[in-house]
Amino acid sequence: MKILRHAVIFIAIALISPIAHAKIIIAPTAAMEETKMHYNVPPQKYIIIPLQGSNKANSTYTITITADNKVYKDITAYLVDESNKDLFSRGMQYQGIGYRKATAPFSIKQTVQFSGSYYLILDNTYANFMTKKLNVSIKVEFPVDEAQVEKMKTSFDQMYQSLKEEFIFKDFDIHIEPCGQVNAFSESFGNGDIHICTELLDNITKAKNLGAFHFIFFHELGHTLLGLWSLPGNNNEDIADEFATFMMLQGDASQGVLLSNSLDFWRNRDSAAEASNMLLNGDRHSLSVQRIRNIEENISNSSTFCKHWTQLIYPHMTTMALNDLIRSPNGCSNLKLAQTLVSKPSTVDTSTIKAPKAVSSQKVNPIEERLSRLKKLLDKGLITQKEYASKKSSILEQL
């Protein structure tokens, strides 16, 4: 499938064709994955923590500090830049944003005006006996410049164009935005829009697992397309995993490697934390260990698995994509079904095409009428330019 040849390989925040009508909506800011750490700061000591960030001006840091001490929960905490960190280290007067001997829990939130490295100072030098046991949560949000926005839009637009060449579906939008969590989701019962959180992109980049991004995007695409096609299971997480597995089994050997690599992303998840979250919040996803087992089972039984999914998916593919499959089948192709479908008049969903208005007794040239209808299909994005040219040529041959 062409979508796999053009699939987005997206590396975090470092991150048009006129036929598609989707919007690629990029938020003006991006957020990194929340960092959580624990520190024991002995009496008469301090700790300086380098803050992972974008090093961009106008970045916003939100630092939340809690203490495990039963009493004496106080700590001096300041957000400082490089020069003030050096002043503090030399015992000199320094400036920063924060609190002196503040009692946890408390938060520091500040938008820094200048680019460069920033640090969190946890200072317990004033204490004589008590070690402070601190939990530190750090969130960073920063502006995305115009060049990065255009790069992301171009990448996702190319991917969307490939989707339109492969499948017949109502247009949906793709949103890249901070969500406050490592996540992606689809409006599967609505317009089908897909939302990809920048925190997720940051997490995948740190894991250096491109396969995970491919799989997660196809997972959300499964929710969207199954919903737009009015097929059952569009809100079922295991079925969306199956859709993603099917899509990645369509590709060449490199896609197989990415599918295999994506399993490492789930292996590195904390199953105990997932189970706790499931009990507290009712997460519909299976535990990661279960997802791995299900995906591996479908891969090992790919012949039966693919046959089931081709019966669901092929009727929603374009004629051009089906012909591509017939010319270049792969191990997951259903050649007989593809040939059967292309032998039919059209795989286009004609339910979205308005019936022609009633005409007067004036005689209408049937060739002109067919050409007019064909042009309307092209304008609505229901057929590709290549399909339009081929069908137009066939009609004109009847003159």
KEMARVO-73825 format. One record per residue (C-alpha): residue number from 1; residue in one letter; x negated, y negated, z. Coordinates in pm, 1 decimal, padded with zeros to 6 digits, m for minus. Example, Ala and Ser with C-alpha at 12.3 -4.5 7.8 and 13.67 -1.06 7.14 Angstrom:
REC   pos   code          u          v          w
REC     1      a   m01230.0    00450.0    00780.0
REC     2      s   m01367.0    00106.0    00714.0
***
This chain:
REC   pos   code          u          v          w
REC     1      m    00000.0    00000.0    00000.0
REC     2      k   m00125.9   m00344.5   m00089.8
REC     3      i   m00042.7   m00484.6    00251.9
REC     4      l   m00318.5   m00267.7    00393.8
REC     5      r   m00567.4   m00392.0    00139.3
REC     6      h   m00487.1   m00750.9    00236.6
REC     7      a   m00414.7   m00698.8    00607.3
REC     8      v   m00531.3   m00976.4    00838.3
REC     9      i   m00859.0   m00909.8    01019.6
REC    10      f   m00838.0   m01191.0    01270.2
REC    11      i   m01114.3   m01278.2    01518.6
REC    12      a   m00955.6   m01482.7    01799.5
REC    13      i   m00919.3   m01856.1    01790.8
REC    14      a   m01240.5   m01917.9    01594.2
REC    15      l   m01033.0   m01818.1    01388.0
REC    16      i    00025.3   m02099.4   m00060.2
REC    17      s    00184.9   m01915.1   m00251.9
REC    18      p    00521.2   m02061.5   m00367.2
REC    19      i    00708.5   m01728.9   m00378.5
REC    20      a    00732.4   m01666.3   m00002.2
REC    21      h    00953.6   m01892.4    00204.6
REC    22      a    00822.5   m01806.6    00549.8
REC    23      k    00664.7   m02064.2    00776.2
REC    24      i    00334.0   m01990.8    00947.5
REC    25      i    00369.3   m02204.3    01259.0
REC    26      i    00044.4   m02268.6    01446.9
REC    27      a    00067.1   m02438.1    01785.9
REC    28      p   m00165.9   m02739.6    01831.3
REC    29      t   m00320.5   m02572.1    02136.0
REC    30      a   m00449.3   m02221.7    02210.1
REC    31      a   m00482.3   m02047.3    02545.2
REC    32      m   m00741.2   m01794.0    02650.7
REC    33      e   m00657.4   m01478.2    02842.1
REC    34      e   m00625.0   m01547.5    03215.2
REC    35      t   m00941.8   m01453.1    03405.6
REC    36      k   m00903.4   m01304.9    03754.2
REC    37      m   m01203.0   m01258.6    03986.1
REC    38      h   m01277.7   m01191.3    04353.1
REC    39      y   m01562.9   m01356.6    04543.6
REC    40      n   m01696.7   m01322.8    04896.3
REC    41      v   m01864.7   m01649.9    04991.5
REC    42      p   m02079.7   m01604.4    05305.9
REC    43      p   m02118.0   m01882.0    05567.0
REC    44      q   m02388.2   m02138.1    05485.3
REC    45      k   m02368.0   m02030.4    05117.0
REC    46      y   m02206.4   m02138.7    04792.4
REC    47      i   m02127.6   m01982.2    04454.3
REC    48      i   m02135.3   m02155.6    04115.3
REC    49      i   m01912.7   m01988.8    03855.0
REC    50      p   m01961.7   m02068.0    03482.1
REC    51      l   m01616.2   m02119.0    03333.2
REC    52      q   m01549.1   m01939.5    03010.1
REC    53      g   m01390.0   m02190.4    02778.6
REC    54      s   m01391.0   m02349.1    02438.5
REC    55      n   m01643.3   m02621.6    02530.6
REC    56      k   m01404.1   m02861.5    02359.4
REC    57      a   m01295.7   m03203.6    02473.0
REC    58      n   m00938.6   m03225.1    02603.5
REC    59      s   m00943.9   m02864.6    02726.4
REC    60      t   m00718.8   m02803.0    03027.3
REC    61      y   m00837.2   m02581.8    03313.5
REC    62      t   m00590.6   m02442.4    03566.1
REC    63      i   m00767.4   m02276.9    03860.7
REC    64      t   m00568.3   m02106.3    04136.0
REC    65      i   m00741.9   m01992.7    04455.1
REC    66      t   m00599.3   m01759.9    04719.9
REC    67      a   m00772.8   m01611.1    05026.1
REC    68      d   m00761.8   m01261.7    05178.4
REC    69      n   m00878.4   m01388.1    05518.9
REC    70      k   m00616.1   m01356.2    05792.3
REC    71      v   m00731.1   m01690.7    05932.2
REC    72      y   m00982.5   m01951.5    05816.6
REC    73      k   m00858.7   m01964.4    05457.8
REC    74      d   m01036.3   m02291.8    05382.7
REC    75      i   m01297.0   m02350.9    05111.5
REC    76      t   m01448.6   m02647.3    04928.9
REC    77      a   m01380.4   m02606.2    04555.6
REC    78      y   m01467.9   m02840.8    04269.7
REC    79      l   m01453.8   m02830.1    03890.1
REC    80      v   m01771.0   m02999.1    03758.4
REC    81      d   m01959.9   m03051.5    03434.4
REC    82      e   m02321.1   m02953.2    03366.3
REC    83      s   m02485.1   m03268.3    03503.3
REC    84      n   m02285.3   m03268.2    03828.7
REC    85      k   m02351.0   m02897.3    03874.4
REC    86      d   m02723.9   m02976.1    03863.1
REC    87      l   m02679.9   m03261.2    04114.0
REC    88      f   m02495.7   m03029.9    04353.4
REC    89      s   m02764.9   m02759.6    04318.7
REC    90      r   m03030.7   m03015.0    04421.2
REC    91      g   m02828.0   m03123.0    04723.9
REC    92      m   m02748.9   m03461.9    04574.8
REC    93      q   m02423.1   m03651.4    04560.1
REC    94      y   m02202.8   m03527.8    04276.1
REC    95      q   m01856.1   m03584.3    04127.7
REC    96      g   m01588.5   m03333.7    04032.9
REC    97      i   m01220.4   m03249.8    04047.0
REC    98      g   m01110.5   m03048.8    04348.8
REC    99      y   m01078.5   m03037.0    04725.2
REC   100      r   m01299.0   m03034.2    05034.0
REC   101      k   m01216.0   m02772.8    05299.2
REC   102      a   m00879.2   m02706.5    05135.0
REC   103      t   m00663.6   m02427.3    05277.7
REC   104      a   m00574.8   m02157.5    05025.5
REC   105      p   m00360.3   m02105.1    04834.0
REC   106      f   m00410.6   m02415.1    04619.8
REC   107      s   m00465.9   m02504.6    04253.2
REC   108      i   m00691.4   m02734.5    04055.7
REC   109      k   m00561.3   m02848.2    03717.5
REC   110      q   m00755.6   m03088.2    03503.1
REC   111      t   m00787.5   m03186.4    03138.2
REC   112      v   m01153.1   m03258.4    03071.8
REC   113      q   m01227.8   m03544.4    02835.2
REC   114      f   m01570.7   m03436.5    02714.3
REC   115      s   m01704.0   m03126.7    02541.9
REC   116      g   m01962.7   m02906.8    02710.0
REC   117      s   m01996.2   m02641.1    02978.8
REC   118      y   m01794.3   m02655.0    03300.5
REC   119      y   m01833.7   m02479.5    03634.2
REC   120      l   m01638.1   m02399.9    03949.4
REC   121      i   m01821.4   m02460.1    04277.2
REC   122      l   m01705.7   m02256.6    04578.5
REC   123      d   m01885.8   m02414.6    04874.0
REC   124      n   m01883.4   m02253.2    05220.4
REC   125      t   m02204.7   m02415.7    05348.3
REC   126      y   m02015.9   m02598.1    05624.2
REC   127      a   m01902.7   m02267.3    05786.6
REC   128      n   m02115.0   m02112.0    06061.1
REC   129      f   m01970.3   m01760.6    06089.1
REC   130      m   m01683.1   m01683.9    05853.5
REC   131      t   m01716.1   m01529.6    05505.0
REC   132      k   m01437.3   m01651.6    05276.1
REC   133      k   m01274.0   m01375.4    05070.7
REC   134      l   m01135.0   m01553.1    04766.1
REC   135      n   m00930.7   m01457.3    04461.9
REC   136      v   m00977.6   m01693.6    04168.8
REC   137      s   m00749.5   m01714.3    03864.0
REC   138      i   m00863.5   m01928.2    03569.2
REC   139      k   m00655.0   m02032.7    03268.9
REC   140      v   m00794.9   m02239.8    02982.7
REC   141      e   m00595.3   m02414.8    02711.0
REC   142      f   m00762.8   m02615.6    02437.7
REC   143      p   m00676.3   m02799.0    02113.4
REC   144      v   m00705.4   m02621.9    01779.8
REC   145      d   m00858.5   m02842.7    01511.8
REC   146      e   m00714.1   m02888.9    01163.7
REC   147      a   m00968.8   m02665.5    00991.6
REC   148      q   m00886.1   m02376.0    01225.0
REC   149      v   m00513.7   m02426.2    01172.2
REC   150      e   m00552.9   m02418.2    00794.1
REC   151      k   m00772.5   m02108.8    00812.9
REC   152      m   m00512.3   m01924.6    01019.9
REC   153      k   m00228.0   m02036.7    00795.3
REC   154      t   m00411.7   m01919.5    00485.1
REC   155      s   m00488.7   m01577.2    00635.4
REC   156      f   m00135.0   m01513.2    00753.6
REC   157      d    00017.0   m01651.9    00435.3
REC   158      q   m00189.1   m01409.7    00224.9
REC   159      m   m00074.5   m01125.5    00446.4
REC   160      y    00288.2   m01236.7    00412.8
REC   161      q    00258.7   m01252.6    00033.6
REC   162      s    00140.8   m00891.9    00034.7
REC   163      l    00442.0   m00795.9    00245.4
REC   164      k    00677.4   m00959.1   m00005.0
REC   165      e    00516.6   m00759.7   m00285.0
REC   166      e    00570.5   m00437.4   m00090.9
REC   167      f    00912.1   m00475.9    00071.9
REC   168      i    01253.1   m00633.8    00019.2
REC   169      f    01357.4   m00835.1    00324.1
REC   170      k    01498.3   m01164.8    00439.4
REC   171      d    01223.3   m01417.2    00514.7
REC   172      f    01103.1   m01462.9    00871.6
REC   173      d    00849.3   m01695.7    01032.0
REC   174      i    00524.6   m01615.4    01213.2
REC   175      h    00430.8   m01817.1    01523.3
REC   176      i    00079.5   m01834.5    01671.3
REC   177      e    00109.7   m01992.6    02015.5
REC   178      p    00014.1   m01980.2    02385.1
REC   179      c    00260.4   m01761.1    02577.4
REC   180      g    00112.6   m01744.2    02928.2
REC   181      q    00042.8   m01372.6    02884.8
REC   182      v   m00141.0   m01120.0    02668.0
REC   183      n    00146.9   m01029.8    02438.8
REC   184      a    00318.9   m01037.0    02100.9
REC   185      f    00689.5   m01000.6    02033.9
REC   186      s    00955.0   m00998.9    01763.5
REC   187      e    01300.1   m01155.0    01756.9
REC   188      s    01427.1   m00818.7    01636.7
REC   189      f    01794.4   m00889.8    01707.4
REC   190      g    01777.8   m01237.9    01559.5
REC   191      n    01595.6   m01390.5    01265.0
REC   192      g    01304.8   m01147.0    01286.6
REC   193      d    01041.5   m01410.7    01367.4
REC   194      i    00714.8   m01269.6    01501.0
REC   195      h    00529.3   m01443.4    01785.9
REC   196      i    00160.2   m01370.2    01842.5
REC   197      c    00015.9   m01506.5    02165.0
REC   198      t   m00327.9   m01665.6    02153.3
REC   199      e   m00403.1   m01490.4    02484.2
REC   200      l   m00365.1   m01158.3    02298.9
REC   201      l   m00600.8   m01270.8    02022.7
REC   202      d   m00856.7   m01369.2    02285.9
REC   203      n   m00817.6   m01031.4    02459.6
REC   204      i   m00863.0   m00837.9    02133.1
REC   205      t   m01168.7   m01044.6    02043.9
REC   206      k   m01331.4   m00969.1    02378.3
REC   207      a   m01257.6   m00599.5    02320.2
REC   208      k   m01406.2   m00626.4    01966.5
REC   209      n   m01124.2   m00405.4    01842.4
REC   210      l   m00986.3   m00514.9    01504.5
REC   211      g   m00786.2   m00194.4    01481.5
REC   212      a   m00586.4   m00306.1    01784.9
REC   213      f   m00480.8   m00625.3    01606.7
REC   214      h   m00372.7   m00432.6    01296.3
REC   215      f   m00171.0   m00188.8    01504.4
REC   216      i   m00006.0   m00456.8    01720.4
REC   217      f    00089.8   m00665.9    01418.9
REC   218      f    00242.8   m00365.4    01240.8
REC   219      h    00419.7   m00274.3    01567.0
REC   220      e    00590.6   m00615.1    01575.6
REC   221      l    00655.5   m00594.5    01200.8
REC   222      g    00835.7   m00265.7    01268.3
REC   223      h    01068.8   m00439.0    01514.5
REC   224      t    01132.3   m00715.8    01260.4
REC   225      l    01188.0   m00512.4    00944.3
REC   226      l    01397.9   m00242.8    01109.9
REC   227      g    01614.3   m00522.4    01248.7
REC   228      l    01643.0   m00706.2    00916.2
REC   229      w    01726.9   m00376.0    00742.4
REC   230      s    01991.3   m00299.6    01008.5
REC   231      l    01826.6    00032.4    01089.2
REC   232      p    01862.8    00189.6    01435.2
REC   233      g    01577.7    00170.7    01684.4
REC   234      n    01462.4   m00179.8    01596.6
REC   235      n    01423.8   m00259.7    01967.4
REC   236      n    01265.3    00073.7    02061.6
REC   237      e    00893.8    00042.1    02143.7
REC   238      d    00805.5    00403.8    02059.6
REC   239      i    00972.8    00373.2    01717.9
REC   240      a    00780.1    00049.3    01653.3
REC   241      d    00461.6    00242.4    01737.2
REC   242      e    00563.9    00505.7    01483.0
REC   243      f    00617.6    00236.5    01219.3
REC   244      a    00269.8    00095.7    01288.6
REC   245      t    00115.6    00443.0    01268.6
REC   246      f    00293.2    00509.8    00937.2
REC   247      m    00174.1    00180.0    00789.7
REC   248      m   m00187.6    00245.7    00886.4
REC   249      l   m00174.4    00601.5    00751.0
REC   250      q   m00095.4    00451.9    00407.1
REC   251      g   m00437.6    00297.5    00368.4
REC   252      d   m00782.1    00413.9    00274.3
REC   253      a   m01046.0    00561.3    00503.9
REC   254      s   m01119.1    00221.7    00662.8
REC   255      q   m00759.2    00198.1    00780.2
REC   256      g   m00790.4    00544.8    00930.6
REC   257      v   m01093.3    00425.7    01125.5
REC   258      l   m00902.5    00116.7    01245.6
REC   259      l   m00609.3    00334.7    01354.2
REC   260      s   m00845.6    00557.9    01548.7
REC   261      n   m01019.4    00255.1    01702.6
REC   262      s   m00686.5    00106.6    01807.3
REC   263      l   m00639.9    00399.6    02046.3
REC   264      d   m00942.7    00276.9    02244.8
REC   265      f   m00748.4   m00041.4    02317.1
REC   266      w   m00481.4    00162.3    02497.3
REC   267      r   m00738.0    00387.0    02667.5
REC   268      n   m00891.0    00084.4    02837.0
REC   269      r   m00560.1   m00026.6    02987.9
REC   270      d   m00487.0    00016.1    03359.3
REC   271      s   m00210.8    00277.8    03369.6
REC   272      a   m00149.3    00224.1    03742.1
REC   273      a   m00092.9   m00148.1    03685.9
REC   274      e    00131.5   m00069.0    03387.1
REC   275      a    00340.4    00171.1    03595.8
REC   276      s    00377.3   m00090.0    03870.4
REC   277      n    00481.1   m00354.7    03616.7
REC   278      m    00728.6   m00110.9    03462.7
REC   279      l    00894.4   m00051.3    03800.1
REC   280      l    00903.7   m00421.9    03888.3
REC   281      n    00992.1   m00573.7    03552.0
REC   282      g    01136.4   m00284.5    03348.8
REC   283      d    00882.4   m00288.5    03064.7
REC   284      r    01023.3   m00091.9    02767.7
REC   285      h    00677.3    00014.0    02647.0
REC   286      s    00553.6    00361.8    02732.6
REC   287      l    00243.5    00381.8    02948.7
REC   288      s   m00072.9    00351.0    02741.0
REC   289      v   m00167.9    00714.1    02807.9
REC   290      q    00170.0    00818.5    02668.6
REC   291      r    00134.0    00591.7    02366.0
REC   292      i   m00204.3    00750.9    02287.1
REC   293      r   m00055.7    01096.8    02313.9
REC   294      n    00236.7    01008.3    02085.1
REC   295      i    00017.7    00840.1    01822.6
REC   296      e   m00234.6    01125.9    01817.2
REC   297      e    00047.9    01378.6    01782.2
REC   298      n    00194.4    01190.0    01484.8
REC   299      i   m00147.3    01169.4    01320.2
REC   300      s   m00207.3    01542.2    01364.6
REC   301      n    00137.2    01617.1    01214.1
REC   302      s    00107.0    01350.3    00945.8
REC   303      s    00274.1    01554.6    00669.4
REC   304      t    00606.7    01591.2    00852.1
REC   305      f    00571.7    01249.7    01014.9
REC   306      c    00512.4    01070.3    00683.7
REC   307      k    00797.7    01248.8    00508.0
REC   308      h    01040.0    01127.4    00775.1
REC   309      w    00921.4    00767.2    00750.5
REC   310      t    00906.5    00754.1    00370.4
REC   311      q    01277.2    00840.7    00364.5
REC   312      l    01343.4    00539.0    00586.7
REC   313      i    01101.3    00294.1    00426.8
REC   314      y    01091.9    00367.9    00051.8
REC   315      p    01451.6    00250.1   m00017.1
REC   316      h    01345.3   m00095.2    00104.9
REC   317      m    01034.4   m00117.9   m00114.3
REC   318      t    01003.6   m00314.7   m00436.3
REC   319      t    00993.8   m00134.7   m00769.0
REC   320      m    00641.9   m00262.8   m00822.5
REC   321      a    00521.9   m00114.5   m00492.3
REC   322      l    00686.7    00220.5   m00566.7
REC   323      n    00521.3    00228.3   m00909.4
REC   324      d    00186.7    00156.1   m00742.2
REC   325      l    00245.4    00457.2   m00515.7
REC   326      i    00330.2    00676.2   m00812.8
REC   327      r    00012.5    00569.1   m00996.5
REC   328      s   m00209.9    00598.4   m00688.2
REC   329      p   m00052.9    00829.0   m00428.6
REC   330      n   m00219.8    00885.3   m00091.4
REC   331      g   m00198.4    01157.2    00168.5
REC   332      c    00110.5    00998.8    00323.3
REC   333      s    00299.4    00936.9   m00003.3
REC   334      n    00630.1    01096.2   m00100.4
REC   335      l    00581.0    01106.3   m00475.1
REC   336      k    00911.2    01278.4   m00555.7
REC   337      l    01115.5    01024.1   m00357.5
REC   338      a    00929.0    00729.5   m00512.6
REC   339      q    00997.8    00863.3   m00862.8
REC   340      t    01365.0    00914.8   m00781.1
REC   341      l    01401.6    00559.4   m00653.6
REC   342      v    01231.5    00391.9   m00951.6
REC   343      s    01454.8    00587.8   m01188.6
REC   344      k    01754.5    00407.6   m01038.4
REC   345      p    01863.9    00071.3   m01186.4
REC   346      s    01703.8   m00131.4   m00908.2
REC   347      t    01576.9   m00111.5   m00552.4
REC   348      v    01671.1   m00477.0   m00494.3
REC   349      d    01926.5   m00537.4   m00218.2
REC   350      t    02204.6   m00684.2   m00430.1
REC   351      s    02422.1   m00755.4   m00126.0
REC   352      t    02245.2   m01089.5   m00092.7
REC   353      i    02322.4   m01189.7   m00452.7
REC   354      k    02632.4   m01401.3   m00497.5
REC   355      a    02887.5   m01287.6   m00751.2
REC   356      p    02894.5   m01504.2   m01063.4
REC   357      k    03162.8   m01771.5   m01075.7
REC   358      a    03464.9   m01707.9   m01293.2
REC   359      v    03419.9   m01850.2   m01641.2
REC   360      s    03670.7   m01991.1   m01881.8
REC   361      s    03773.8   m01820.8   m02201.4
REC   362      q    03466.9   m01972.6   m02361.1
REC   363      k    03248.8   m01694.1   m02496.7
REC   364      v    02928.0   m01625.1   m02304.4
REC   365      n    02621.3   m01474.3   m02465.5
REC   366      p    02550.9   m01153.6   m02263.4
REC   367      i    02174.8   m01178.0   m02324.1
REC   368      e    02167.2   m01535.6   m02193.6
REC   369      e    02374.1   m01435.2   m01891.4
REC   370      r    02137.2   m01148.3   m01804.4
REC   371      l    01835.3   m01374.2   m01840.7
REC   372      s    02001.6   m01634.1   m01619.3
REC   373      r    02075.5   m01378.1   m01348.6
REC   374      l    01719.0   m01246.5   m01370.6
REC   375      k    01579.6   m01598.8   m01324.2
REC   376      k    01798.3   m01647.0   m01014.8
REC   377      l    01655.0   m01328.0   m00862.8
REC   378      l    01303.9   m01462.2   m00917.6
REC   379      d    01390.7   m01803.4   m00770.4
REC   380      k    01530.9   m01636.0   m00458.9
REC   381      g    01215.4   m01427.8   m00415.3
REC   382      l    01405.9   m01100.6   m00460.3
REC   383      i    01173.5   m00988.7   m00738.8
REC   384      t    00811.8   m01068.0   m00816.5
REC   385      q    00677.9   m01267.2   m01110.4
REC   386      k    00544.5   m00944.0   m01259.3
REC   387      e    00883.8   m00771.4   m01232.0
REC   388      y    01052.4   m01076.9   m01380.9
REC   389      a    00821.4   m01083.8   m01685.3
REC   390      s    00862.1   m00710.3   m01745.7
REC   391      k    01243.4   m00717.9   m01723.4
REC   392      k    01266.6   m01033.7   m01933.5
REC   393      s    01061.5   m00870.0   m02208.6
REC   394      s    01289.9   m00565.9   m02199.3
REC   395      i    01602.2   m00783.3   m02234.0
REC   396      l    01458.4   m00987.3   m02520.6
REC   397      e    01376.0   m00668.8   m02710.5
REC   398      q    01751.7   m00610.6   m02742.0
REC   399      l    01797.6   m00925.9   m02956.2
***
